[in-house]
Amino acid sequence: MPELDQEQKKIISKLEEKIQHIIEEETNYTSSKKVYFTQSEGLVLSLGLSNLNLEELPDEIEKLIELIAVDFSRNLLTQIPVLLLKLPKLAVLDLSYNQITRIPNWIEKFSLLRDIRLNNNQLYTIPRTIGGCRLVRRIYLQNNQIHSLPIELLELKLLEELHLDFRALMHKTTKGILAQLESKGCKINSDYNRR
């Protein structure tokens, strides 16, 4: 397997330094937590910065334009970072177990996105623009405060799985959307959580 080119090595090295600095500031000790990545043909294709108590993502990430998958789960992010828009090939986005309160309307710009993991956040709504993510196959939304879903979910013809909590207060239109998705072959995985 080809080694990372010099530019990619510098970016990863900077990320590792930045992460270590953040951990030291937060905890006053050196940690063994690392930046995890996979590579192919000398390019970084996936990046894992999970469980690091990050409140924001390091800017260096936007330089890794070949990224296909990112795992920023189990951090302290309160919003989906706009710098992700600089990653045109992104197919897997894992922001689960954060403190995200809303999905921005620009989610539709992720034209290659196939797997969205936003479970265990603080979401109340899903924007209508989610219908623009035409290649999405799996969406994880469980353990949020969602009571309604946009009808635009029906535009996701390739959607195979939708994970969410069933709520006693779920709107009738949402139940209808779920029934239509199921009739099209989408598996609805719901945790029966009557809040």
CORUR-V883539 format. One record per backbone hydrogen bond with DSSP energy under -1.0 kcal/mol. NH is the residue of the N-H (numbers start at 0). CO is the residue of the C=O. If there is no record, write none. Layout:
BEGIN
nh->NH co->CO
nh->NH co->CO
END
This chain:
BEGIN
nh->4 co->41
nh->8 co->4
nh->9 co->5
nh->10 co->6
nh->11 co->7
nh->12 co->8
nh->13 co->9
nh->14 co->10
nh->15 co->11
nh->16 co->12
nh->17 co->13
nh->18 co->14
nh->19 co->15
nh->20 co->16
nh->21 co->17
nh->22 co->18
nh->23 co->19
nh->24 co->20
nh->25 co->21
nh->26 co->22
nh->27 co->23
nh->35 co->47
nh->37 co->45
nh->39 co->42
nh->42 co->39
nh->44 co->37
nh->45 co->37
nh->46 co->68
nh->47 co->35
nh->48 co->70
nh->50 co->72
nh->60 co->57
nh->61 co->58
nh->62 co->59
nh->63 co->60
nh->64 co->62
nh->66 co->63
nh->67 co->44
nh->68 co->44
nh->69 co->91
nh->70 co->46
nh->71 co->93
nh->73 co->95
nh->75 co->53
nh->83 co->80
nh->84 co->81
nh->85 co->82
nh->86 co->83
nh->89 co->86
nh->90 co->67
nh->91 co->67
nh->92 co->114
nh->93 co->69
nh->94 co->116
nh->96 co->118
nh->98 co->76
nh->100 co->77
nh->106 co->103
nh->107 co->104
nh->108 co->105
nh->109 co->106
nh->110 co->108
nh->112 co->109
nh->113 co->90
nh->114 co->90
nh->115 co->137
nh->116 co->92
nh->117 co->139
nh->119 co->141
nh->121 co->99
nh->129 co->126
nh->130 co->127
nh->131 co->128
nh->132 co->129
nh->133 co->131
nh->135 co->132
nh->136 co->113
nh->137 co->113
nh->138 co->160
nh->139 co->115
nh->140 co->162
nh->144 co->122
nh->152 co->149
nh->153 co->150
nh->154 co->151
nh->155 co->152
nh->156 co->154
nh->158 co->155
nh->159 co->136
nh->160 co->136
nh->161 co->186
nh->162 co->138
nh->163 co->188
nh->165 co->190
nh->169 co->166
nh->170 co->146
nh->174 co->170
nh->175 co->171
nh->176 co->172
nh->177 co->173
nh->178 co->174
nh->179 co->175
nh->180 co->176
nh->181 co->177
nh->182 co->178
nh->184 co->181
nh->185 co->180
nh->186 co->159
nh->188 co->161
nh->190 co->163
nh->192 co->165
nh->192 co->190
nh->194 co->192
END
